[in-house]
């Protein structure tokens, strides 16, 4: 039996992940720079990854950690495509301010 | 001892995540987020998921955050000229995120009944076991993930092209 299972309750990991996820949500809601918004999304994905890994260890089931790998794959693909789109937006608007992107409103 | 390490890593990760959100310069945000990722890798080591920790550092600190920094340098955005949202928006965001946190913690509090059993396998996060599971039970999703990567790569190159002639 692992030392961490004996001494750290699994609730602590739930609380830590919830706090990190909420910080990510706060960043997405309040920042205007698109790059920082993408970074906050990465933080939210990492909070979920941490919780999956913790449950995987506590249940000694490897499937949770496999799921973390697939989330990492999606995060890497998302970062690559998102930053590509961002460079394209910057070329057209000379800014990464997301509040300028309201062309669909009217 | 393990609890002390856990709490230290948790406090550092929360503080650096908050600094990441509140930093004025995007470059500082990237650097604080890298610190957060290192503390999360420490949590993985604590959970005896060593392979996950190494992959996490290589993929996030080594690839994704370098990509972010590269784009920041390319667009020359490393100055503090980002316009801020108004105080009302920030307050609304804080209330929304705080409500989400309270809801999640309230829903989870006391409802999780997981206790590690004495016969639990501590080798579950090591590379031998993970590789076996990945290439037997999850071989089809693994291949699909490869195709997703290829599609993302082609898409990123196509989106980034200067004058696209279809």
Interface residues (C-beta under 8 A of the other chain):
Chain A: X1 X2 X3 X4 X5 X6 X7 X8 X10 X11 X12 X13 X14 X15 X16 X18 X19 X20 X21 X22 X23 X24 X25 X26 X27 X29 X30 X31 X32 X33 X35 X36 X38 X39 X40 X42 X43 X46 X49 X50 X53 X54 X55 X56 X57 X58 X59 X60 X61 X62 X63 X65 X66 X68 X69 X70 X72 X73 X74 X75 X76 X77 X78 X79 X80 X81 X83 X84 X85 X86 X87 X88 X90 X91 X96 X97 X99
Chain B: X1 X2 X3 X6 X10 X13 X14 X17 X18 X20 X21 X26 X29 X30 X33 X36 X37 X40 X43 X44 X46 X47 X48 X49 X51 X52 X55 X56 X59 X60 X63 X64 X67 X68 X71 X72 X74 X75 X77 X82 X83 X84 X85 X89 X90 X92 X93 X94 X96 X97 X98 X100 X101 X104 X105 X108 X109 X110 X112 X114 X116 X117 X118 X120 X121 X122 X124 X125 X129 X130 X133 X134 X137 X138 X141 X145 X148 X149 X151 X152 X153 X155 X156 X157 X159 X160 X162
